[in-house]
Amino acid sequence: MGFPYNTDDDFNHQMLSSKYFRALDGGQYLVAGLSYHHHDDDYDYDYDNDLSGNLAFYFNDKTSISTSYNDEDDYSIGAKHFFNQNYALSVGYQSNASDDTWSDYDIYSINFSAQF
């Protein structure tokens, strides 16, 4: 487990995060993460501090599922499969659990990756 810390030169934007990795039986593993972003601008922007968490479960070295949630009620779920070292397919869904109509959205995604 580590705790990376990042900031800009004025310390207006700071981020502290942590990631936990746990190997399980049968080549499976679990990854959990938390991050905290502190925003402090001199401008009139309405920034606030953000807290988010994510969780991923790897069935093996090729297939995983993941989820995330933050303090703005945004959440996501997804899955990814590597066919080999060059090709992968991922699917996902993102939305917001808030009753606020300005925050309401639904994003469906399908991504195919080819790397050489």
N, C-alpha and C positions, 0 to 999 in steps of 0.2 A: 504494500500500500504506500502510495506517495502523495504528496501535497504540493503540486506546482502552484506558484504564485506569479502573476503577471501584472504589470502596470505600465502606464505611459510616463513620460518624463515629468508631468505635472501632478501625478497621482490622482488625476480626475477619474480615470477608469482603472479599476482594480479587479482582479479575478483570482479567486482561490478555488481550487478544485481537488478532487480526490477520486481515485479509481481503485477498486478492489477486485482482484482476480482470484478465483478459486477453481482449482482443478478437481474434477469429479471422476467417478469410476467410468470405465469404458470409453475414455477419450473425450468425454464431455467436459464442458466448463462453464462457469458463470462469471459475468463481469458486471459490477455495479458501480455507478458513478454519481457523484454529487458535485455541483458547482454553485458558487456564489459570485455574482457580479455587482460591484458597487459603482454607481455612476454619480459624479459630482461635477457638473459643468457650470461654467460661469455664464452660460447663455440662458435664454428663457425657455429652453426645451423642458418638457415634462418627463424627465428621466426618473426612474425609481431603481431600487435595488432588485435584483433578480435571483431567485433560487430555483434550481432545476435538478432533476434526478433522472437517471436512466438505468436500464437493466437489459442485459442480453444473455441469452442462453444458447450455447453452441452444442448441437446434437453430436457433431463431429467436426473435423477440420473443413468441411464443405458447406454445412447447412446451419443457419442460425435464425433465431427470432429475437425481436427487440421491442422495447417500449420505453416511452419517456413521458415526463409530466413536469410542468413548471408552475410557479406561483401566479401566473397569468391565466391559469386553467387551460393552457395549450397541452395537448397530448398527442402521441403518435404510437402506432404499432407498425411493425414491419417484419419482413422475412428476406433472407438472402441465401442464394445457393451458388457455389462455385462449381462449374462443370469440370474445369481443369484449371491450370495456372493462368490461362489466358482469358477465359470467358466466365461471366457471372450474370445472374439475373436477380433483381431485387424488386419487391413489391411493397407498397406502404400506404398508410392512411394517416392523415393529420386532421385535427379538428380542435374545437375549443368547447369546454364544458360550461362556459359562462352563459347566463341568460341575456347578456348585453348584445343587442343586435349589431353593434359595430365590431364586436369580437367574433361573431359567428362566421365560420368558414369550414369547408370540407375540401381536402386535397387528396386525390387518389394519384398514386404514382406507380409506374412500371419503368424500370431502368435495365438496360442491357449494357454490360461493360465488356470491352475487348481491349486487352493490353498486350503489347508485344515488346 
